[in-house]
Amino acid sequence: MGKAGYQPKRTIMYCAWDGEEPGLMGSTEWVEFHAAELQQKAVLYINSDGNGRGFLGAGGSQALEPAFTEIIKEVQDPQTNVSVFERRKSADIVNAASAKSKNELLSKTTFELEALGSGSDFSPFAQHIGIPSMNLGFGGEDDGGEYHSIYDSYDLYRRFKDPTFEYGVLLAKTAGHTTLRFANAETLPFDFRNLQKTLSKYVIEVAALADNMRENTAVENKLIKDKHYTIANNVTASMRPPVAKDEVPFISFASLQNAVTALEKTTNALHELTVADMSAARKNLLNKQLYQAEQSLLTKDGLPRRSWYRHAIYAPGFYTGYGVKTLPGVREAIEQRNWKEAQDQIEITAGAINQLSAYLNEAVKGM
C-alpha cells in the first residue's frame, strides 16, 4: 500500500517490546523516556500479548467501545463465518449463569471493553501517562495448562493452539482495522458517554461494598459478642472464636456521585456537537482534545503506596497481581478498612472526574 502511494492521515508506529516478563521493562523505559511527546501526540495504543483459537477478548478505555463495536461487527470469524462480535456474544449468552442474564445479553448491541489491570505492555501507556489503550487477543478454544512451562512451544501452538494460523490472521485484521479507523478518522471516534456510564457503575459498586461490609461487620460482631462461635465450636478442637472488628463508619460518596452526574451532562453535550460545520483548524483542535482527555484522569501523587500508578479509574490490585481494581484508591481503602484513606480517595477520584468534565467542557466550547 505504501509503495502504491497510500498514506494514512496519522502516523502509525509498530513497536515490539523486550523485557516484558521481568516486569514490563522495555515498554516502561520507553514510555517514561518519551512521556512528554507521547502525551502530546499519541492517539491510541493497541497491545497484544498472546493469541489462540476461539473468541475475542479485549480490554481498554470505555470511550473506545462504540467505534470498536463497529469494527468487530465487520471482521469475520474464520470458523463460523459470523462476525467476531456475534461469535463472542453467542459464547457469552450460552455461558451466562441465569435466564435473566441470557435475556440481557440477547439484546446487547455494544461490545463492552474489560477494565485493564496489568501484566502486559499497555500498563505504562494507560496507567502511568493516560494514553487511551486497548489489549486484544483471541482464545477459549486453546486451553492446555502449559503456559510458561517447557511445553509452551511453537510446535504446540502449530499443532493444537491455532493449527491453521487463521486466528493469528484474525488478530491482525482486528488490530489493523482498529488502527486504520483511528489513523484515518476525520474526527476521532471517542464516545465518552460510555466511559461515564461505566464510571457510574463503579461508583455504585464501591458504595455497595462499604454498605455490605458495614452490615456484615455488625452481624459478625453480634455473633461474637453473644458467643455463638464459642457455642458452635467443636469442643475437642482448640480453635478460638474470631475477634470483633471495628464497626464500619458511614463515609460520604456524595462528591463522587455528583462528579459522575456532572460528567453525564458534559459527555452528552460533547456528543451533540455538529462536526460537519467545523473548520479544519477547529476539527484538529477537537481531535487533540479528544485523544488527550484521558490524561485528565491522572492524579498528581498517584495511588497510595505506589505513586507510579496515576490513573484514578484503573490499576492492577495491590494484592491481586494482574487483576484490575476499578476506582482503585477508593476500593482498596475500603477493602483494607482504612476509612480515612477511603474518604480522602473519594475526594481525589471525584476531583479527577471533575477535571475530565472541565476538560471536555472546553472541547464543547471550542476553547
Steps between C-alpha positions, in 0.01 A plus 500: 500500500784737583670429167173580325497842661260437790563714806284505815393832646682422823834332562489128582785364711561127553676405825637162615601497866786323672513431875127441545522201731749655747257783573401680177846655496528569128169678453519677836844647435396612152177659624673679787771632267249622239219593740472869408490433124254212539264713706509764228461272196382145581138439398469131589720212613393149388664209681500124448676245718404152387242341276322176425184355349158608620331816613602864516627630832553876519551761767560869494368850536118495495485810280620270220206256527263630229772528235648162590155341487454623144837352406443152643156480342678524163786253567401138434586199717671233279336196664137608511475765226322741735646822631749503785238694697227239445724206588610657827143603579373146441767356731408749772129413469558124514730530803281746693391369840131597495208548262493868594865541400441315174209728411703810577784378279261419214408867470857622531624702203830641629817315591613590851874534541640346817680727744878467465702371794862417424727220384568641156651799325188717497561575867749791466297657220162485673574515871812716511448764231130470410517396134176337372588131477365163390611140551384242242519123465303189408465185707269263684548201270872464561534429873758243600668591828847527346534879527854605597616141525754309290206378289401854397657471154453588136433132427216489753352818357520368145342166589237596760456873558433632150604232249387698196631832640161648408465671836837664466368650178175592676689680775693693234175592326334615822799707610556623145142616448512677839829666412372624165172620649682729740782587262262627231201638690411857412374534857632246749225257607524535877166484681540600864137422577605136525773589746252699709256208516780268608616743768144518631500121544834511680372764745195287578730201557731671750207652692340154520835354610507735800134434585542122481813513712316708760212252518728195509718651771198580719363146465837332562572715804161407647570130443835538677351701788221247555757214495340319206841404361606362839177302545512361145867407522613138516590457868790270409654759267726770639359780284441845631202706385571787259581842642245778464581769243449873523159605373494643149427875508282675245715665237372751247497415130319824416792669326560193285132467411477869415812478284356211296170688458681811378702287257177362353384851402839582351533181297147540361581856394823384337318229307252755362769718345446559128834406352406548134491878530841527668804643328805277448684685778209449740484129417874465562462667837202281589688184406789595724260577784338158452812288502659691788185493715587185693810671638259704711434185703862483618559607858796709610628267772384165361349223710588459868827308547554468122520843347605372155138394439332834437168410334210566737271243336711193417796325659615147576406408856766544768438140612357348182791512256364542148139526616345842449356722771264769377492827698807341663576762762145487639437127457822381659472741794154358576623143463784573744258677738699820484211743529693826504687398187173390339347844555817671379507285186133569431582870486811443286313276256207744482751774428644300209153441352415869542827581329393285205161679492667839496737389225218364282300817561784690337469271199127572483563874507780477244765645729 
